Amino acid sequence: MPALRPPILGRPARTERPQPPGPAPLPEAPLPDRPLATAHSFRAALATAVDRPELPDCGALVEQLAGAGATGVLHGEHGSVYLVDGAVTHAESPHAPGLAVLLTTGGRLPPAVWQQTLLAHGPARRVGRQLVEQGHLSQGELELCHLSALYDAGYFVLSARADGAYFEPGVRHWLGPVRRVGAHALHHETLRRRRLLARIWPWPQVDNAPLVPAATPPGRCERRARPRLGPHGRELLALADCRRTPADLALLLGRSAFATTAEVRRLAAAGYLETPFTGTTRPVLDPRPTPDPRSLPEPRSAPDPPPARSGRPDPESHPSPEFLPSPQYHPSPEARLTPDTWAAAHPVVPLPRRSPGATRPRNSPAAPPPPSDRDPDIALLTRVLTALEARL
């Protein structure tokens, strides 16, 4: 018989030593009125923009960040947008010329002065202020060129989808404070420009394709029906080499990318440039087959003359409006237009011409030579005119 083991007695409880009193807890900081712009707020704004199908672009995301009082830069597919306390301060895009191109290409500012100011005052974010203080630019010239570059680049950034966008908080632009724009105003202007381009020529593939002149020049009668080209249109048509896109020509000429895109669409609508198509065949205006003439019904005889009517209308022949049959639904021709049918539906009225043999009066002074675009003052006035045309 095995020996019995003594029972295991429980160990005595260990007494804890008294701990010295710690520091008093710090009072909680009051929450700010606006939530801070962090990665969490950006993810929430991105989820809101993606979940709402009516707001799938970066414009909705910029408005969400502006509502959160964000300070930083939003990197999108086609550029970046800088915000300070929820207001848009700058925008950059590789598809639009920046402030440096607008100032140096037009001859308003020497490239050496711009480069020197950028290297000396760029880290301190005082480039714009130094250009004004040193007398190179006036405050009005700086604000005009800055807003032109901001709206131009903002059109491309805010039109892109928000799928691959990311926000970098706390980053400010090297130019410094010049002029702030509301996020809603920038988004509204972007949508307005998109509608304007659609009214000119509803084929957006022209914006990113190389400029290809029309294969066959217009005939004599067709040339008369086409609108006359302005100086900007003639310049773009002369530079159309089947390789450069509208963005390339805007950078080359130092002009607004949106104004260049709008002029390219006008050239395509007038038939001076080819419109690329993504499909193998062009869409047709009416896909319904042509009926066979043999299957058509026989022509009816002449109808009987209507009976003489009294002063009171017949209720059977004139039903009330609420009992009128509804018109048949026909698909909108806008959905299946082609460049040929669009030009036929929107004819261009030619301008009046001088009658053959008519001469100008002798006492009328000769027209002065056209001003050169290389003149800095003329370049600035041209930029003002371009900005006004973009607001139409």
Secondary structure, DSSP 8 states (H G I E B T S, - for coil): --------------------------------SS----HHHHHHHHHHHHH-TT--BHHHHHHHHHHTT--EEEEETTEEEEEETTEEEEEE-TTS--HHHHHHHTTSS-HHHHHHHHHHHTTTT-HHHHHHHTTSS-HHHHHHHHHHHHHHHHHHHHHSBSTT-EEEET---TT-----B-HHHHHHHHHHHHHHHHHH-S-GGGTTS---B-SS---HHHHHHS----HHHHHHHHT--SS--HHHHHHHHT--HHHHHHHHHHHHHHTSB----SSSS---S--S----GGGS--------------SS--TTTS--GGGS--------GGGG--HHHHHHHS---------TT----TTS--------TTSHHHHHHHHHHHHHHHT-
